[in-house]
Amino acid sequence: MAAADGIEHMAATPHSNDRYFYDREYLSNLLQELQRRIGDRPKLSLGCDFHLSFENMQSALQDPTRYRIGNGRYLLVEFSNFSIPAQVDEWFTKMCQAGTTPIITHPERNPILQESPQRVLQWIELGCTVQVTGSIFTGSWGARARQVAEWLLQRKGVHFLATDAHDTERRPPVLSAARRALAKQFGEPTAHALVEANPQAVMNDTPLPTA
């Protein structure tokens, strides 16, 4: 389904939280088997949906490579809907200083950050990047999430548009319709940066061309 939609490279991002233990070696073997079954397209890389719990944050400080996308510097991080860790600014600073670039996932859907989206801009100043969910722009997730995503985009506070795919029906691995909607509202250069150029830099482990 992703390949039919034009997606050429996907990051598989199993969770690391109090419900799912993140075993990098085991997951790497699973991903290799999945790649073997589907063929060359889309290409798959292993990442992690890294939940910002105290235990996870300490673990990542000790070994950030365990959770990053591929063998690169980028790390997907997700906030709880119920609290923001008090030490998160310090943690972001330490991670960036140590060579890890956090990618904050779907802040537009987080009820806490919906009320204080300026915090996301502050984290960008610390060295973080931001990813929003494509289906925000095709009618999913409600008006408030779209308003926050647009607010961030207007302030150069978004670096990636992602499927956040979980299945083939409710949250499918498709991005083309969201890309068209983004291009119509914010222009083709923005759509290209968020869907092609910046994600390609993550997969190649290079600095973002459009920060």
BELLIN-V16429 format. One record per helix or strand. SS is the DSSP state (~ for helix, > for strand). FROM is the first residue (numbers start at 0). LEN is the number of residues. If there is no record, write none. Layout:
ss=SS from=FROM len=LEN
ss=SS from=FROM len=LEN
//
This chain:
ss=> from=8 len=4
ss=> from=14 len=2
ss=~ from=23 len=15
ss=> from=42 len=4
ss=> from=48 len=3
ss=~ from=53 len=9
ss=~ from=63 len=3
ss=> from=73 len=5
ss=~ from=87 len=10
ss=> from=100 len=5
ss=~ from=106 len=3
ss=~ from=110 len=5
ss=~ from=117 len=9
ss=> from=128 len=5
ss=~ from=133 len=5
ss=~ from=141 len=13
ss=> from=159 len=3
ss=~ from=175 len=11
ss=~ from=187 len=17
//
